[in-house]
Amino acid sequence: MLKTTIAGSLPKPEWLAEPGKLWPAWRGSGAELQRAKRDATLLWLKEQEAAGIDIVTDGEQSRQHFVHGFLEFVDGIDFSRKVKMGIRNNRYDAMVPVVTGPLSLKGRVHKTEASLLKSHTNKLRKITLPGPMTIVDTIADEHYGDKVKLAMAFAALLNQEARALEKDGVDVIQFDEPAFNVYMEDVKRWGIDALHRAIEGLRCTTVVHICYGYGIQANIDWKNSLGAEWRQYQEIFPALARSRIDQVSLECIHSHVPVELLRLLKGKDVLVGVIDVASDRVETPEEVAEVIGRALKYVPAGHFYACTNCGMAPMDRDIALAKLKALAAGAALVRKKLKNRGQSPISKKTRNQGQTTFSKTAKRKSKGKRR
């Protein structure tokens, strides 16, 4: 109950890449860079374990950017001539590559990271991938001529890698879709269908992460323009509740998302952001516990996961680590409070429903497949 996890990315050590940047330049190249990526992945894996995080990730240490780290493994994309494009409904401009032909994977994308997780932790393991809609919103197209066709083409490639990750022993596969709170009508019209294509045939736990973006100035300025209440989620939560995705990850602490909107995700596991990634101030365990307590009024504890609002890639490394510890400590406070009250916060029926998410993982453990 009340397991902890993170949205995905963690800061890259200064010996791996430029610190404090969303698109950092690598410090090395060739075999040296590959060793550095491996070392950084293992470092953050152990830091997550030491902090008390229950479901750990690779920290996205091998990727320069959460979308382009996948695109680099795709044929049919020309990286030699990037063009300027407004993304997230022109919230900010980015230099993006161009789709010039039919898309196909060059090979495995995250096999190395999955192998490291499998070999070095007994915790539940999560790998994140960019969602189809967000990829389409982060690349120029000169071949398909239709956003839906392009999204479905990317969804097929994501599914190919996701199935391979499942075979590698990954327990949770998350698709990052910050575009979901920008193009709400498209989410209902084809965005969720594209996600369904991406998860086709998977038996592991699947997650969609929807947020208001990294703690960069363009996102902060945009959020300041959204008013006193952010109700974008209200338009898409009912559709997500009907979807085949197991879990929904979203931002909560220091946001203007009305917490009562969480009830619209009835039946889903909800990864509630209780750590602010847009501020360098480290939350106290008590503050984290207070946010969890408010959200528990609308999400049964058996479906509740404590998480970060978004990735921490541009953040200072020491601050990110302190926030991980606060996340785990805050969740522990809530568990202790519930135990001391001698009260079960959920019925036996609901508790059993909340345990089904990782039932297949438990079966794999019992068969010795995760030793």
N, C-alpha and C positions, 0 to 999 in steps of 0.2 A: 504494500500500500504506500502511496505517495513516493514512488520512485523518482529519482532525480536524473536529469540528462541535460544536454546543451543543444542549442540549435544547430551547431556544426563546427563553425570555424573558430580557431584560436590564433592569437598573434604569432607571427613567425619570429624565431630568435634572430637577433641582429646579425649573427654569423651565417644565417641562411638567406635573408632578404632584407631590403630596406625596412626599418621599423616604422610603424605609424601610418602606413599607406595601404589603401584598398587595392591598388595595382602595383605592388612592390617589385623592384628589379632584383633578380637573383644575384647573390654575391659570387657564385661560382659557375662552373659549366661542366659538361661532360660527366665523367664518373665521379668527380669530386662533388658536383651538385647532387647527384643521385644519392651518394652516401650522406650528404648533409640533410636531404629530405627524409631519409630513413631515420637518422638520428633524432631529428626534430619530432617526427611522428612518435617514436618511442618515448622521448622526453615528456611530451604532452599526455601520452597514454598513462604513464606512471604518475604524472601530476594529477590527472583526473582521479585515478585510483586513490592516491594519498589524500585528496580533498574529500573523498567520500561520495563521488558521483557513481550512480548505480548502472547507468547505460552509457558506455563510453564511445567516443568516436576517434577518428584519425586526426582530428583537428584541422583537416584540409591543408596539411603542411606541404603537400606535393603540388598544390595548385596555386597559380598566380592570382586567379580570380575564380569565384565559385561557378560561373558559367563557362568561361573560356578554358578552364581546366579540363572540361569535357570536350569542348569543340576542337581542341588541339589533336584529338584522336579521331576526328571525322574527316573522311575524304569528301570532296565536293565543295570545300570551303577554301577560299583564297585569302590567306593571312598576309600576303605580300602587299596588298593594296587595301588598307583599312580606310573606311570613310566615316565622316562625322555624322552621327545620327542622334536625334532626340529619343531618349528611352523613358519608360514609365510615364507615358503621355506627355513627353517633352519636359519632364521635371528637370532633367539635366542632359547635357550632351556627352557622348562617349565616342571614341574611335573604335569602330567595330569592323570585323572581317565580312566578306561577302560570300553568299552561297552562289556558286557558279555552275553546279551540276548535280546529278543525283547523289544523295547522301548515303554513305556506308561507313561502318567502323573500320579503322585500320587494324584494330586488334583490341586486346583488353585494355581497359582504362584504369581501374583501381585494384587490379589483382595484387600488386605489391602491398598496398595498404591493408587489404583484407587479410593477406597472409601474415602480416605483422600483428594484426589484432588477434588472429587465431592462435598465433604462437606465443603471445606474451600476455594474455589476460584471460581470466575465467569469468569476467563480467559479461553481461549482455553487450553485444557489439553492434554499432550503428555506422552506416556509411550514407552520406548525403549525395544527391544528384540534383542538377538543375531541372526544374519542371519544364514541360514543353512550351507552355505559354510564355514563360519568362525567357526561354531561349529565343523564341520568335521575336520577342520585344528587345533583344539584345544583339541582333544580327541583321545585316542587310541581305535582301533576296533579289537575285537576278535570274533565277531558274524556275521556281515553282509558281510564282505569280499569284499565290493565294495563301493567306495566313493559315487557314485550316489545313490545307494540304501539307504545308511546311511543318506545322505542329505535329501532324500525324506521322510524318516521315521521321522527325526527331523522336517522337514517342516510341516508334518501333526500335530505334537504336538504343534508347534508354532501357527498354524492356530487355533487349539482348544483353546489355551489361548487367542489369538487375538480376536476371536469371542466373548469370554466371556468379555474381556476388553471393546469391543465396547458396549456390553449390560450394562456394568458398567458406561457408559457415557464418555469414553475416546474418544476424538475428532481426535487424530493423533496417529498412531502406526508406529514406526520407527524400521527398521531392520538394525542392525549394521554389515557391511560387509567389514572390512579392508582387508580381503583376496581378494577382488575384484581387487585390483591393484597389486596383486602378481601373480595370476593365470589367466591371461587375456583370454587365449583360453578356459579354463574351464568355465569361466563366460559366454562366448557365447555358449558353448556346453551344459551346464546343470545348471549353477549357476542361471541364470535368471528364468529358468523353476522351480527351487526349490523355488525361491521367489514367483513366481506365485502360487505355491501350498500353500505357507504360507499365502498369502492374499486372497485365494479363498473365495468368498462369503462376503467379507467385504464391507461395504458401507462408512466407515469412511475414512479419508485421510491416505494414506500409503506413507512411505518414506523409501528409502535406503540410509544409511550413508556410504560413502566410504571415507577413509582418509589414511594418511601415518602414523597413529598411535599416541598413547599417547607420551607425552614429556619425555620418558625415554631414557637412553643412547643408548640402542640397536637400537632404532628407529632413534635417531639423527645420529648415525654412519652410518646407512643404507642410510638415506637421503643424507648424505654427499658423498656417493658413486654413486649417481644417475646422476651426471653431472649437467651441466648448465641449462638443460631443462628437466622437468619431463613430459613425454608424454604417460605414462601408460593409462591415461584416454582416449586418442585419440582412442585406440583400442576398448573400451567398450561403450563409450558414444552413438554412433549411435544405438547400440543394446538396450541400456537403453531408448533411445528416442522412440523406437518402443515398449517398454514394457508396461505392465499395471500398473506399479508403478506410483503414482501421482507426487512424488517429489524426487529429488536427492540432497543429502547433501554432500558437498565436501570442501576441504581445499583450501585456496587462499592466505591470507596474509602471507608474508615472505616465501612463497613456490616458487618453480621454475616451477609451473604449468603455461604454457602460457595461459593468461586470454582469448585469442580468442577461446580456445577450448570449452568455455561455449556455443558458438553458436551451437555446435553439439547436445545440449540437447533441441533443438527447440521443443516447445510444452509442456515441463515439467516445473513445478515450480522448482526453484533452490535455495537451501539453501547454500549461499556463506559464507565460513569461513572468517570472518574479524577480528577475535581475535586469536592470536597465543597462543597455549597452551603449547608450548615447551620453552617458555621464561617467566621469572618472571617480565620482564619489562611490565608495564601497558601502553597500547596504549592510546593516546590522542583521544578525540572525532574527532578531525580534521583528524588524521591518518585513523581512521575507515571510516570517510566520503570519504576520498580520494580513499580507496580501493573499497568502494561501487560505487563511481563514475566511476571508470575504468571498473568494472564488468557490470555496467548498459549499457555500449556500446554494450554488447553482450547478455544480458538477459533483456527482457521487464520488466518494473517496476511492472507490474501486476503479474508477475511470480517470483518476486525477494523477498527473505527472507534473512535477515542478521543474521548470526549464528557464532558459534565458530568453529575453525578448527576441533576440536575433543573434547573428554571429558576432564574434569579438575580434575579427581579423585586424582591424585598424587600431586596436586598443594597446596600451602599454602592457607588457607581459606581466609585470608584478601586480598590476591592478586587476588584470583578468584572473590571475591565480587567486587573489584575495576574494574576488567575487564568486569563484567556484566554491571556495570554503564557506562563504556566507550562504550560498544556495543549499549546500548539504546540511549546514548547521540549522538553518531555518526550517527545513523539512523535518529534521530530527526533533526540533522543539514541538512541532505540531503532533508528530507521532507520540511523543512523550506525554503531551497534554491529553490526547485522546485516551492513552493507556491509563494515566492517573485518574481520569474521570471514571474509569471502569465502564465506559460506554462504547458500544460499537457504532460508528457513525453511519453504517449502512446495514441493510438487511442481509441475511444469508444469501438470498436469491441474487441481490445486486452484487454482493461480494463475489459470488461464483461467476457472474457475467464479467466482472472486471478482471478475473483471472484467465479468461479465455484467450486474451490477446497473445499471451506467450505460451499457450498450451502446446503448440507444435514445437517450440523451443525446448520445453520441458521434456517432451517425448524424445527429442533428439538426444538430450542429456542422458535420459534413462537407457538409451540404446548405446551409450558410450561414444557418440559421434563427436562430442566436443572435448574429448580428453586430449 
